Amino acid sequence: MSKAAPVMLLALTLVFLGGACQTTRTYDPRRRAPAPARNVRLMKPTVAVMDFDNQSGFAGQWSLGGGMADMLITQLMKTERVVVLERRHLEDVVGEIARQGQELFRREGRVGVGRLKNARYMVRGVVTDFTVTGDTSGWFGTKDGGGWFGGSTAKVSLNLRVSDVETGEILASVRADGTAGSRFFGGAVDYKRVSFGGDAFFRTPLGKATESAMRRAVDEILRILPAEYWEPRIAEIVNGQAVVNGGENVGLRAGTEFIVRGEGKTITDPITGDAIERIAGPVLGLIRVVNVRATASYADILQGQDLQRGA
């Protein structure tokens, strides 16, 4: 078995030059970034959402498991704070990639293999309550006409678990409830004629309760996901210059210098196996940014030889 080459890490030390004074500032992107760049260097976590389990006892025509997952995906994407990966129908994506590799399909325009993104976090949900009291449609076990004369009250309860894919650890369990009601003549709703997740659905008490519960769930998920910050790396060596994996998108400026270090070492607890310390690798060189672009920067190599991608 061949031994994999060590991964080289770019040191997390930034050197800013100004006049005759040189100031060095270090930061750990998993803990705290320099204040001026903290927001732009915040990375979007990658999240996969699985189908919900329906434990509410509801057995109508709607597929609550898939419907709730679709709704959560839509709401998470609207926040623009996470990257949501396709997992529920991943077999369709994989099947299309496989088909494009067949001789029956032209070579032009084929997607590359080995490019599917990995999820860092996974969200699983359970619908524990999905009821309407005073319902007249017969779906919720109250056919006494109470919805017409006294209105109806809907309740939706969701339990969600957010897990770290790398470790399998459950980061948090979230409970999100939503209630809504309508009074008197507004209480009569024929849910059998309403499509789950459509505009008409969200005008009903049940739709409003679902929307309320989902909003609380999204807020809690975003609060729980750990903040991660951009980590500088050498993406490639081109014509004697180092191409850094960030540019205007992370607030880099010409003149910024990076100390390049070798692979560090993670110290783990001998009993639990948890990471307890990180030791920086040896210094390999020094680079200075000279050309900043949208998502990449070019840097002159001031010190060091044989710097490679990933350093």
PAZADREN-15181 format. One record per residue (C-alpha): residue in one letter; x, y, z. Coordinates in steps of 0.25 Angstrom, whole numbers, plus 5000, padded with zeros to 4 digits. Layout:
! residues N
<node><residuo>A</residuo><xx>X</xx><yy>Y</yy><zz>Z</zz></node>
...
***
This chain:
! residues 311
<node><residuo>M</residuo><xx>5000</xx><yy>5000</yy><zz>5000</zz></node>
<node><residuo>S</residuo><xx>5006</xx><yy>5013</yy><zz>4996</zz></node>
<node><residuo>K</residuo><xx>5007</xx><yy>5024</yy><zz>5007</zz></node>
<node><residuo>A</residuo><xx>5000</xx><yy>5037</yy><zz>5005</zz></node>
<node><residuo>A</residuo><xx>5008</xx><yy>5050</yy><zz>5004</zz></node>
<node><residuo>P</residuo><xx>5006</xx><yy>5058</yy><zz>5017</zz></node>
<node><residuo>V</residuo><xx>4996</xx><yy>5070</yy><zz>5016</zz></node>
<node><residuo>M</residuo><xx>5003</xx><yy>5083</yy><zz>5017</zz></node>
<node><residuo>L</residuo><xx>4996</xx><yy>5094</yy><zz>5025</zz></node>
<node><residuo>L</residuo><xx>4997</xx><yy>5109</yy><zz>5023</zz></node>
<node><residuo>A</residuo><xx>5001</xx><yy>5116</yy><zz>5036</zz></node>
<node><residuo>L</residuo><xx>4990</xx><yy>5124</yy><zz>5042</zz></node>
<node><residuo>T</residuo><xx>4999</xx><yy>5136</yy><zz>5044</zz></node>
<node><residuo>L</residuo><xx>4997</xx><yy>5149</yy><zz>5036</zz></node>
<node><residuo>V</residuo><xx>5008</xx><yy>5159</yy><zz>5035</zz></node>
<node><residuo>F</residuo><xx>5003</xx><yy>5173</yy><zz>5032</zz></node>
<node><residuo>L</residuo><xx>5014</xx><yy>5183</yy><zz>5027</zz></node>
<node><residuo>G</residuo><xx>5012</xx><yy>5198</yy><zz>5030</zz></node>
<node><residuo>G</residuo><xx>5024</xx><yy>5208</yy><zz>5029</zz></node>
<node><residuo>A</residuo><xx>5036</xx><yy>5204</yy><zz>5037</zz></node>
<node><residuo>C</residuo><xx>5027</xx><yy>5196</yy><zz>5047</zz></node>
<node><residuo>Q</residuo><xx>5024</xx><yy>5181</yy><zz>5045</zz></node>
<node><residuo>T</residuo><xx>5012</xx><yy>5175</yy><zz>5053</zz></node>
<node><residuo>T</residuo><xx>5009</xx><yy>5161</yy><zz>5054</zz></node>
<node><residuo>R</residuo><xx>4995</xx><yy>5156</yy><zz>5058</zz></node>
<node><residuo>T</residuo><xx>4991</xx><yy>5141</yy><zz>5059</zz></node>
<node><residuo>Y</residuo><xx>4977</xx><yy>5135</yy><zz>5059</zz></node>
<node><residuo>D</residuo><xx>4970</xx><yy>5122</yy><zz>5060</zz></node>
<node><residuo>P</residuo><xx>4959</xx><yy>5121</yy><zz>5050</zz></node>
<node><residuo>R</residuo><xx>4951</xx><yy>5111</yy><zz>5058</zz></node>
<node><residuo>R</residuo><xx>4951</xx><yy>5121</yy><zz>5070</zz></node>
<node><residuo>R</residuo><xx>4953</xx><yy>5136</yy><zz>5066</zz></node>
<node><residuo>A</residuo><xx>4957</xx><yy>5143</yy><zz>5054</zz></node>
<node><residuo>P</residuo><xx>4962</xx><yy>5157</yy><zz>5053</zz></node>
<node><residuo>A</residuo><xx>4951</xx><yy>5167</yy><zz>5056</zz></node>
<node><residuo>P</residuo><xx>4951</xx><yy>5174</yy><zz>5042</zz></node>
<node><residuo>A</residuo><xx>4950</xx><yy>5161</yy><zz>5034</zz></node>
<node><residuo>R</residuo><xx>4942</xx><yy>5153</yy><zz>5044</zz></node>
<node><residuo>N</residuo><xx>4929</xx><yy>5154</yy><zz>5036</zz></node>
<node><residuo>V</residuo><xx>4935</xx><yy>5152</yy><zz>5022</zz></node>
<node><residuo>R</residuo><xx>4943</xx><yy>5140</yy><zz>5026</zz></node>
<node><residuo>L</residuo><xx>4931</xx><yy>5133</yy><zz>5032</zz></node>
<node><residuo>M</residuo><xx>4929</xx><yy>5120</yy><zz>5024</zz></node>
<node><residuo>K</residuo><xx>4915</xx><yy>5114</yy><zz>5021</zz></node>
<node><residuo>P</residuo><xx>4914</xx><yy>5100</yy><zz>5027</zz></node>
<node><residuo>T</residuo><xx>4910</xx><yy>5089</yy><zz>5018</zz></node>
<node><residuo>V</residuo><xx>4897</xx><yy>5082</yy><zz>5023</zz></node>
<node><residuo>A</residuo><xx>4889</xx><yy>5070</yy><zz>5018</zz></node>
<node><residuo>V</residuo><xx>4874</xx><yy>5068</yy><zz>5022</zz></node>
<node><residuo>M</residuo><xx>4868</xx><yy>5054</yy><zz>5022</zz></node>
<node><residuo>D</residuo><xx>4853</xx><yy>5051</yy><zz>5021</zz></node>
<node><residuo>F</residuo><xx>4846</xx><yy>5053</yy><zz>5034</zz></node>
<node><residuo>D</residuo><xx>4839</xx><yy>5041</yy><zz>5042</zz></node>
<node><residuo>N</residuo><xx>4824</xx><yy>5043</yy><zz>5044</zz></node>
<node><residuo>Q</residuo><xx>4821</xx><yy>5039</yy><zz>5058</zz></node>
<node><residuo>S</residuo><xx>4809</xx><yy>5048</yy><zz>5059</zz></node>
<node><residuo>G</residuo><xx>4798</xx><yy>5037</yy><zz>5056</zz></node>
<node><residuo>F</residuo><xx>4794</xx><yy>5045</yy><zz>5044</zz></node>
<node><residuo>A</residuo><xx>4791</xx><yy>5036</yy><zz>5032</zz></node>
<node><residuo>G</residuo><xx>4784</xx><yy>5045</yy><zz>5021</zz></node>
<node><residuo>Q</residuo><xx>4788</xx><yy>5047</yy><zz>5007</zz></node>
<node><residuo>W</residuo><xx>4800</xx><yy>5056</yy><zz>5010</zz></node>
<node><residuo>S</residuo><xx>4814</xx><yy>5050</yy><zz>5011</zz></node>
<node><residuo>L</residuo><xx>4819</xx><yy>5057</yy><zz>5024</zz></node>
<node><residuo>G</residuo><xx>4833</xx><yy>5051</yy><zz>5024</zz></node>
<node><residuo>G</residuo><xx>4837</xx><yy>5056</yy><zz>5010</zz></node>
<node><residuo>G</residuo><xx>4828</xx><yy>5069</yy><zz>5011</zz></node>
<node><residuo>M</residuo><xx>4834</xx><yy>5074</yy><zz>5024</zz></node>
<node><residuo>A</residuo><xx>4849</xx><yy>5071</yy><zz>5019</zz></node>
<node><residuo>D</residuo><xx>4846</xx><yy>5079</yy><zz>5006</zz></node>
<node><residuo>M</residuo><xx>4840</xx><yy>5090</yy><zz>5014</zz></node>
<node><residuo>L</residuo><xx>4853</xx><yy>5091</yy><zz>5023</zz></node>
<node><residuo>I</residuo><xx>4862</xx><yy>5090</yy><zz>5011</zz></node>
<node><residuo>T</residuo><xx>4855</xx><yy>5102</yy><zz>5005</zz></node>
<node><residuo>Q</residuo><xx>4855</xx><yy>5110</yy><zz>5018</zz></node>
<node><residuo>L</residuo><xx>4870</xx><yy>5107</yy><zz>5020</zz></node>
<node><residuo>M</residuo><xx>4874</xx><yy>5112</yy><zz>5006</zz></node>
<node><residuo>K</residuo><xx>4866</xx><yy>5124</yy><zz>5008</zz></node>
<node><residuo>T</residuo><xx>4875</xx><yy>5129</yy><zz>5019</zz></node>
<node><residuo>E</residuo><xx>4887</xx><yy>5128</yy><zz>5010</zz></node>
<node><residuo>R</residuo><xx>4895</xx><yy>5124</yy><zz>5023</zz></node>
<node><residuo>V</residuo><xx>4897</xx><yy>5109</yy><zz>5019</zz></node>
<node><residuo>V</residuo><xx>4900</xx><yy>5100</yy><zz>5007</zz></node>
<node><residuo>V</residuo><xx>4889</xx><yy>5090</yy><zz>5006</zz></node>
<node><residuo>L</residuo><xx>4894</xx><yy>5077</yy><zz>4999</zz></node>
<node><residuo>E</residuo><xx>4885</xx><yy>5067</yy><zz>4992</zz></node>
<node><residuo>R</residuo><xx>4883</xx><yy>5054</yy><zz>4999</zz></node>
<node><residuo>R</residuo><xx>4869</xx><yy>5050</yy><zz>4999</zz></node>
<node><residuo>H</residuo><xx>4870</xx><yy>5048</yy><zz>4984</zz></node>
<node><residuo>L</residuo><xx>4885</xx><yy>5046</yy><zz>4982</zz></node>
<node><residuo>E</residuo><xx>4883</xx><yy>5033</yy><zz>4974</zz></node>
<node><residuo>D</residuo><xx>4877</xx><yy>5042</yy><zz>4963</zz></node>
<node><residuo>V</residuo><xx>4889</xx><yy>5050</yy><zz>4963</zz></node>
<node><residuo>V</residuo><xx>4898</xx><yy>5038</yy><zz>4963</zz></node>
<node><residuo>G</residuo><xx>4890</xx><yy>5031</yy><zz>4952</zz></node>
<node><residuo>E</residuo><xx>4892</xx><yy>5043</yy><zz>4943</zz></node>
<node><residuo>I</residuo><xx>4907</xx><yy>5044</yy><zz>4945</zz></node>
<node><residuo>A</residuo><xx>4908</xx><yy>5029</yy><zz>4942</zz></node>
<node><residuo>R</residuo><xx>4899</xx><yy>5031</yy><zz>4929</zz></node>
<node><residuo>Q</residuo><xx>4908</xx><yy>5042</yy><zz>4924</zz></node>
<node><residuo>G</residuo><xx>4920</xx><yy>5033</yy><zz>4925</zz></node>
<node><residuo>Q</residuo><xx>4914</xx><yy>5023</yy><zz>4916</zz></node>
<node><residuo>E</residuo><xx>4919</xx><yy>5022</yy><zz>4901</zz></node>
<node><residuo>L</residuo><xx>4904</xx><yy>5026</yy><zz>4896</zz></node>
<node><residuo>F</residuo><xx>4906</xx><yy>5040</yy><zz>4902</zz></node>
<node><residuo>R</residuo><xx>4916</xx><yy>5050</yy><zz>4895</zz></node>
<node><residuo>R</residuo><xx>4928</xx><yy>5054</yy><zz>4903</zz></node>
<node><residuo>E</residuo><xx>4926</xx><yy>5069</yy><zz>4902</zz></node>
<node><residuo>G</residuo><xx>4919</xx><yy>5075</yy><zz>4914</zz></node>
<node><residuo>R</residuo><xx>4921</xx><yy>5063</yy><zz>4923</zz></node>
<node><residuo>V</residuo><xx>4921</xx><yy>5066</yy><zz>4937</zz></node>
<node><residuo>G</residuo><xx>4934</xx><yy>5062</yy><zz>4945</zz></node>
<node><residuo>V</residuo><xx>4934</xx><yy>5050</yy><zz>4954</zz></node>
<node><residuo>G</residuo><xx>4939</xx><yy>5051</yy><zz>4969</zz></node>
<node><residuo>R</residuo><xx>4933</xx><yy>5065</yy><zz>4970</zz></node>
<node><residuo>L</residuo><xx>4921</xx><yy>5063</yy><zz>4979</zz></node>
<node><residuo>K</residuo><xx>4922</xx><yy>5071</yy><zz>4992</zz></node>
<node><residuo>N</residuo><xx>4923</xx><yy>5064</yy><zz>5006</zz></node>
<node><residuo>A</residuo><xx>4913</xx><yy>5068</yy><zz>5017</zz></node>
<node><residuo>R</residuo><xx>4919</xx><yy>5073</yy><zz>5030</zz></node>
<node><residuo>Y</residuo><xx>4906</xx><yy>5073</yy><zz>5037</zz></node>
<node><residuo>M</residuo><xx>4893</xx><yy>5064</yy><zz>5036</zz></node>
<node><residuo>V</residuo><xx>4879</xx><yy>5068</yy><zz>5041</zz></node>
<node><residuo>R</residuo><xx>4868</xx><yy>5057</yy><zz>5044</zz></node>
<node><residuo>G</residuo><xx>4854</xx><yy>5061</yy><zz>5048</zz></node>
<node><residuo>V</residuo><xx>4842</xx><yy>5054</yy><zz>5054</zz></node>
<node><residuo>V</residuo><xx>4828</xx><yy>5060</yy><zz>5053</zz></node>
<node><residuo>T</residuo><xx>4822</xx><yy>5057</yy><zz>5067</zz></node>
<node><residuo>D</residuo><xx>4809</xx><yy>5065</yy><zz>5066</zz></node>
<node><residuo>F</residuo><xx>4801</xx><yy>5069</yy><zz>5054</zz></node>
<node><residuo>T</residuo><xx>4786</xx><yy>5071</yy><zz>5059</zz></node>
<node><residuo>V</residuo><xx>4774</xx><yy>5080</yy><zz>5057</zz></node>
<node><residuo>T</residuo><xx>4763</xx><yy>5081</yy><zz>5068</zz></node>
<node><residuo>G</residuo><xx>4750</xx><yy>5085</yy><zz>5063</zz></node>
<node><residuo>D</residuo><xx>4753</xx><yy>5080</yy><zz>5049</zz></node>
<node><residuo>T</residuo><xx>4741</xx><yy>5077</yy><zz>5039</zz></node>
<node><residuo>S</residuo><xx>4748</xx><yy>5069</yy><zz>5029</zz></node>
<node><residuo>G</residuo><xx>4749</xx><yy>5056</yy><zz>5036</zz></node>
<node><residuo>W</residuo><xx>4764</xx><yy>5055</yy><zz>5036</zz></node>
<node><residuo>F</residuo><xx>4766</xx><yy>5058</yy><zz>5050</zz></node>
<node><residuo>G</residuo><xx>4755</xx><yy>5050</yy><zz>5057</zz></node>
<node><residuo>T</residuo><xx>4745</xx><yy>5062</yy><zz>5060</zz></node>
<node><residuo>K</residuo><xx>4733</xx><yy>5061</yy><zz>5051</zz></node>
<node><residuo>D</residuo><xx>4724</xx><yy>5068</yy><zz>5060</zz></node>
<node><residuo>G</residuo><xx>4724</xx><yy>5081</yy><zz>5052</zz></node>
<node><residuo>G</residuo><xx>4732</xx><yy>5088</yy><zz>5063</zz></node>
<node><residuo>G</residuo><xx>4741</xx><yy>5095</yy><zz>5053</zz></node>
<node><residuo>W</residuo><xx>4729</xx><yy>5102</yy><zz>5046</zz></node>
<node><residuo>F</residuo><xx>4723</xx><yy>5108</yy><zz>5059</zz></node>
<node><residuo>G</residuo><xx>4735</xx><yy>5109</yy><zz>5068</zz></node>
<node><residuo>G</residuo><xx>4747</xx><yy>5110</yy><zz>5060</zz></node>
<node><residuo>S</residuo><xx>4759</xx><yy>5100</yy><zz>5059</zz></node>
<node><residuo>T</residuo><xx>4772</xx><yy>5100</yy><zz>5066</zz></node>
<node><residuo>A</residuo><xx>4784</xx><yy>5093</yy><zz>5059</zz></node>
<node><residuo>K</residuo><xx>4797</xx><yy>5089</yy><zz>5066</zz></node>
<node><residuo>V</residuo><xx>4810</xx><yy>5084</yy><zz>5060</zz></node>
<node><residuo>S</residuo><xx>4822</xx><yy>5079</yy><zz>5067</zz></node>
<node><residuo>L</residuo><xx>4836</xx><yy>5075</yy><zz>5061</zz></node>
<node><residuo>N</residuo><xx>4848</xx><yy>5069</yy><zz>5068</zz></node>
<node><residuo>L</residuo><xx>4861</xx><yy>5070</yy><zz>5060</zz></node>
<node><residuo>R</residuo><xx>4875</xx><yy>5065</yy><zz>5063</zz></node>
<node><residuo>V</residuo><xx>4887</xx><yy>5072</yy><zz>5057</zz></node>
<node><residuo>S</residuo><xx>4899</xx><yy>5062</yy><zz>5056</zz></node>
<node><residuo>D</residuo><xx>4914</xx><yy>5064</yy><zz>5052</zz></node>
<node><residuo>V</residuo><xx>4916</xx><yy>5054</yy><zz>5041</zz></node>
<node><residuo>E</residuo><xx>4931</xx><yy>5053</yy><zz>5044</zz></node>
<node><residuo>T</residuo><xx>4929</xx><yy>5048</yy><zz>5058</zz></node>
<node><residuo>G</residuo><xx>4915</xx><yy>5044</yy><zz>5058</zz></node>
<node><residuo>E</residuo><xx>4913</xx><yy>5052</yy><zz>5071</zz></node>
<node><residuo>I</residuo><xx>4899</xx><yy>5058</yy><zz>5072</zz></node>
<node><residuo>L</residuo><xx>4901</xx><yy>5073</yy><zz>5074</zz></node>
<node><residuo>A</residuo><xx>4887</xx><yy>5076</yy><zz>5079</zz></node>
<node><residuo>S</residuo><xx>4873</xx><yy>5072</yy><zz>5079</zz></node>
<node><residuo>V</residuo><xx>4863</xx><yy>5083</yy><zz>5075</zz></node>
<node><residuo>R</residuo><xx>4848</xx><yy>5083</yy><zz>5078</zz></node>
<node><residuo>A</residuo><xx>4840</xx><yy>5093</yy><zz>5070</zz></node>
<node><residuo>D</residuo><xx>4825</xx><yy>5095</yy><zz>5073</zz></node>
<node><residuo>G</residuo><xx>4815</xx><yy>5103</yy><zz>5065</zz></node>
<node><residuo>T</residuo><xx>4800</xx><yy>5106</yy><zz>5068</zz></node>
<node><residuo>A</residuo><xx>4790</xx><yy>5114</yy><zz>5060</zz></node>
<node><residuo>G</residuo><xx>4775</xx><yy>5115</yy><zz>5060</zz></node>
<node><residuo>S</residuo><xx>4763</xx><yy>5121</yy><zz>5053</zz></node>
<node><residuo>R</residuo><xx>4750</xx><yy>5125</yy><zz>5059</zz></node>
<node><residuo>F</residuo><xx>4735</xx><yy>5123</yy><zz>5055</zz></node>
<node><residuo>F</residuo><xx>4733</xx><yy>5123</yy><zz>5040</zz></node>
<node><residuo>G</residuo><xx>4748</xx><yy>5123</yy><zz>5037</zz></node>
<node><residuo>G</residuo><xx>4749</xx><yy>5110</yy><zz>5044</zz></node>
<node><residuo>A</residuo><xx>4743</xx><yy>5101</yy><zz>5033</zz></node>
<node><residuo>V</residuo><xx>4755</xx><yy>5096</yy><zz>5024</zz></node>
<node><residuo>D</residuo><xx>4754</xx><yy>5084</yy><zz>5015</zz></node>
<node><residuo>Y</residuo><xx>4768</xx><yy>5079</yy><zz>5016</zz></node>
<node><residuo>K</residuo><xx>4765</xx><yy>5067</yy><zz>5007</zz></node>
<node><residuo>R</residuo><xx>4765</xx><yy>5078</yy><zz>4996</zz></node>
<node><residuo>V</residuo><xx>4778</xx><yy>5085</yy><zz>5000</zz></node>
<node><residuo>S</residuo><xx>4792</xx><yy>5081</yy><zz>4995</zz></node>
<node><residuo>F</residuo><xx>4803</xx><yy>5081</yy><zz>5006</zz></node>
<node><residuo>G</residuo><xx>4812</xx><yy>5092</yy><zz>5005</zz></node>
<node><residuo>G</residuo><xx>4804</xx><yy>5100</yy><zz>4995</zz></node>
<node><residuo>D</residuo><xx>4799</xx><yy>5114</yy><zz>4996</zz></node>
<node><residuo>A</residuo><xx>4785</xx><yy>5110</yy><zz>5000</zz></node>
<node><residuo>F</residuo><xx>4791</xx><yy>5101</yy><zz>5011</zz></node>
<node><residuo>F</residuo><xx>4799</xx><yy>5112</yy><zz>5018</zz></node>
<node><residuo>R</residuo><xx>4786</xx><yy>5120</yy><zz>5019</zz></node>
<node><residuo>T</residuo><xx>4780</xx><yy>5109</yy><zz>5028</zz></node>
<node><residuo>P</residuo><xx>4782</xx><yy>5108</yy><zz>5043</zz></node>
<node><residuo>L</residuo><xx>4790</xx><yy>5095</yy><zz>5040</zz></node>
<node><residuo>G</residuo><xx>4799</xx><yy>5102</yy><zz>5030</zz></node>
<node><residuo>K</residuo><xx>4801</xx><yy>5114</yy><zz>5039</zz></node>
<node><residuo>A</residuo><xx>4805</xx><yy>5105</yy><zz>5051</zz></node>
<node><residuo>T</residuo><xx>4814</xx><yy>5097</yy><zz>5041</zz></node>
<node><residuo>E</residuo><xx>4821</xx><yy>5110</yy><zz>5037</zz></node>
<node><residuo>S</residuo><xx>4822</xx><yy>5115</yy><zz>5051</zz></node>
<node><residuo>A</residuo><xx>4829</xx><yy>5102</yy><zz>5056</zz></node>
<node><residuo>M</residuo><xx>4838</xx><yy>5101</yy><zz>5043</zz></node>
<node><residuo>R</residuo><xx>4843</xx><yy>5116</yy><zz>5046</zz></node>
<node><residuo>R</residuo><xx>4846</xx><yy>5112</yy><zz>5060</zz></node>
<node><residuo>A</residuo><xx>4854</xx><yy>5100</yy><zz>5055</zz></node>
<node><residuo>V</residuo><xx>4862</xx><yy>5107</yy><zz>5045</zz></node>
<node><residuo>D</residuo><xx>4866</xx><yy>5118</yy><zz>5056</zz></node>
<node><residuo>E</residuo><xx>4870</xx><yy>5107</yy><zz>5065</zz></node>
<node><residuo>I</residuo><xx>4878</xx><yy>5100</yy><zz>5055</zz></node>
<node><residuo>L</residuo><xx>4886</xx><yy>5112</yy><zz>5050</zz></node>
<node><residuo>R</residuo><xx>4889</xx><yy>5116</yy><zz>5065</zz></node>
<node><residuo>I</residuo><xx>4894</xx><yy>5102</yy><zz>5068</zz></node>
<node><residuo>L</residuo><xx>4903</xx><yy>5100</yy><zz>5056</zz></node>
<node><residuo>P</residuo><xx>4917</xx><yy>5103</yy><zz>5060</zz></node>
<node><residuo>A</residuo><xx>4924</xx><yy>5116</yy><zz>5053</zz></node>
<node><residuo>E</residuo><xx>4935</xx><yy>5112</yy><zz>5044</zz></node>
<node><residuo>Y</residuo><xx>4945</xx><yy>5122</yy><zz>5037</zz></node>
<node><residuo>W</residuo><xx>4953</xx><yy>5122</yy><zz>5025</zz></node>
<node><residuo>E</residuo><xx>4966</xx><yy>5115</yy><zz>5026</zz></node>
<node><residuo>P</residuo><xx>4977</xx><yy>5120</yy><zz>5016</zz></node>
<node><residuo>R</residuo><xx>4983</xx><yy>5109</yy><zz>5007</zz></node>
<node><residuo>I</residuo><xx>4992</xx><yy>5109</yy><zz>4995</zz></node>
<node><residuo>A</residuo><xx>4983</xx><yy>5104</yy><zz>4984</zz></node>
<node><residuo>E</residuo><xx>4994</xx><yy>5103</yy><zz>4973</zz></node>
<node><residuo>I</residuo><xx>5008</xx><yy>5108</yy><zz>4969</zz></node>
<node><residuo>V</residuo><xx>5007</xx><yy>5115</yy><zz>4956</zz></node>
<node><residuo>N</residuo><xx>5019</xx><yy>5121</yy><zz>4949</zz></node>
<node><residuo>G</residuo><xx>5027</xx><yy>5122</yy><zz>4962</zz></node>
<node><residuo>Q</residuo><xx>5015</xx><yy>5128</yy><zz>4969</zz></node>
<node><residuo>A</residuo><xx>5006</xx><yy>5123</yy><zz>4980</zz></node>
<node><residuo>V</residuo><xx>4991</xx><yy>5123</yy><zz>4977</zz></node>
<node><residuo>V</residuo><xx>4984</xx><yy>5125</yy><zz>4990</zz></node>
<node><residuo>N</residuo><xx>4970</xx><yy>5120</yy><zz>4992</zz></node>
<node><residuo>G</residuo><xx>4963</xx><yy>5133</yy><zz>4995</zz></node>
<node><residuo>G</residuo><xx>4962</xx><yy>5147</yy><zz>4990</zz></node>
<node><residuo>E</residuo><xx>4953</xx><yy>5158</yy><zz>4991</zz></node>
<node><residuo>N</residuo><xx>4942</xx><yy>5149</yy><zz>4997</zz></node>
<node><residuo>V</residuo><xx>4950</xx><yy>5147</yy><zz>5009</zz></node>
<node><residuo>G</residuo><xx>4956</xx><yy>5161</yy><zz>5010</zz></node>
<node><residuo>L</residuo><xx>4970</xx><yy>5159</yy><zz>5006</zz></node>
<node><residuo>R</residuo><xx>4979</xx><yy>5171</yy><zz>5002</zz></node>
<node><residuo>A</residuo><xx>4992</xx><yy>5172</yy><zz>4994</zz></node>
<node><residuo>G</residuo><xx>5003</xx><yy>5172</yy><zz>5004</zz></node>
<node><residuo>T</residuo><xx>4998</xx><yy>5162</yy><zz>5013</zz></node>
<node><residuo>E</residuo><xx>5008</xx><yy>5152</yy><zz>5017</zz></node>
<node><residuo>F</residuo><xx>5006</xx><yy>5137</yy><zz>5021</zz></node>
<node><residuo>I</residuo><xx>5016</xx><yy>5128</yy><zz>5028</zz></node>
<node><residuo>V</residuo><xx>5015</xx><yy>5114</yy><zz>5022</zz></node>
<node><residuo>R</residuo><xx>5016</xx><yy>5103</yy><zz>5031</zz></node>
<node><residuo>G</residuo><xx>5017</xx><yy>5088</yy><zz>5029</zz></node>
<node><residuo>E</residuo><xx>5006</xx><yy>5078</yy><zz>5034</zz></node>
<node><residuo>G</residuo><xx>5003</xx><yy>5079</yy><zz>5049</zz></node>
<node><residuo>K</residuo><xx>5000</xx><yy>5069</yy><zz>5059</zz></node>
<node><residuo>T</residuo><xx>4986</xx><yy>5066</yy><zz>5066</zz></node>
<node><residuo>I</residuo><xx>4988</xx><yy>5061</yy><zz>5080</zz></node>
<node><residuo>T</residuo><xx>4976</xx><yy>5052</yy><zz>5085</zz></node>
<node><residuo>D</residuo><xx>4972</xx><yy>5047</yy><zz>5098</zz></node>
<node><residuo>P</residuo><xx>4977</xx><yy>5032</yy><zz>5100</zz></node>
<node><residuo>I</residuo><xx>4964</xx><yy>5028</yy><zz>5106</zz></node>
<node><residuo>T</residuo><xx>4953</xx><yy>5035</yy><zz>5098</zz></node>
<node><residuo>G</residuo><xx>4960</xx><yy>5038</yy><zz>5085</zz></node>
<node><residuo>D</residuo><xx>4955</xx><yy>5053</yy><zz>5086</zz></node>
<node><residuo>A</residuo><xx>4965</xx><yy>5063</yy><zz>5080</zz></node>
<node><residuo>I</residuo><xx>4970</xx><yy>5071</yy><zz>5092</zz></node>
<node><residuo>E</residuo><xx>4982</xx><yy>5079</yy><zz>5085</zz></node>
<node><residuo>R</residuo><xx>4987</xx><yy>5083</yy><zz>5072</zz></node>
<node><residuo>I</residuo><xx>5002</xx><yy>5085</yy><zz>5070</zz></node>
<node><residuo>A</residuo><xx>5007</xx><yy>5094</yy><zz>5058</zz></node>
<node><residuo>G</residuo><xx>5016</xx><yy>5089</yy><zz>5048</zz></node>
<node><residuo>P</residuo><xx>5030</xx><yy>5093</yy><zz>5044</zz></node>
<node><residuo>V</residuo><xx>5032</xx><yy>5106</yy><zz>5036</zz></node>
<node><residuo>L</residuo><xx>5034</xx><yy>5104</yy><zz>5022</zz></node>
<node><residuo>G</residuo><xx>5034</xx><yy>5118</yy><zz>5015</zz></node>
<node><residuo>L</residuo><xx>5028</xx><yy>5131</yy><zz>5014</zz></node>
<node><residuo>I</residuo><xx>5019</xx><yy>5137</yy><zz>5003</zz></node>
<node><residuo>R</residuo><xx>5013</xx><yy>5151</yy><zz>5000</zz></node>
<node><residuo>V</residuo><xx>5000</xx><yy>5154</yy><zz>4993</zz></node>
<node><residuo>V</residuo><xx>5002</xx><yy>5163</yy><zz>4981</zz></node>
<node><residuo>N</residuo><xx>4989</xx><yy>5161</yy><zz>4973</zz></node>
<node><residuo>V</residuo><xx>4976</xx><yy>5159</yy><zz>4979</zz></node>
<node><residuo>R</residuo><xx>4964</xx><yy>5154</yy><zz>4971</zz></node>
<node><residuo>A</residuo><xx>4950</xx><yy>5150</yy><zz>4974</zz></node>
<node><residuo>T</residuo><xx>4952</xx><yy>5137</yy><zz>4980</zz></node>
<node><residuo>A</residuo><xx>4967</xx><yy>5135</yy><zz>4979</zz></node>
<node><residuo>S</residuo><xx>4980</xx><yy>5142</yy><zz>4981</zz></node>
<node><residuo>Y</residuo><xx>4994</xx><yy>5142</yy><zz>4975</zz></node>
<node><residuo>A</residuo><xx>5006</xx><yy>5142</yy><zz>4984</zz></node>
<node><residuo>D</residuo><xx>5021</xx><yy>5143</yy><zz>4982</zz></node>
<node><residuo>I</residuo><xx>5029</xx><yy>5133</yy><zz>4989</zz></node>
<node><residuo>L</residuo><xx>5039</xx><yy>5141</yy><zz>4998</zz></node>
<node><residuo>Q</residuo><xx>5045</xx><yy>5129</yy><zz>5005</zz></node>
<node><residuo>G</residuo><xx>5044</xx><yy>5114</yy><zz>5004</zz></node>
<node><residuo>Q</residuo><xx>5046</xx><yy>5103</yy><zz>4993</zz></node>
<node><residuo>D</residuo><xx>5036</xx><yy>5093</yy><zz>4987</zz></node>
<node><residuo>L</residuo><xx>5024</xx><yy>5098</yy><zz>4993</zz></node>
<node><residuo>Q</residuo><xx>5012</xx><yy>5090</yy><zz>4989</zz></node>
<node><residuo>R</residuo><xx>4997</xx><yy>5090</yy><zz>4987</zz></node>
<node><residuo>G</residuo><xx>4990</xx><yy>5089</yy><zz>5001</zz></node>
<node><residuo>A</residuo><xx>5001</xx><yy>5096</yy><zz>5009</zz></node>
***
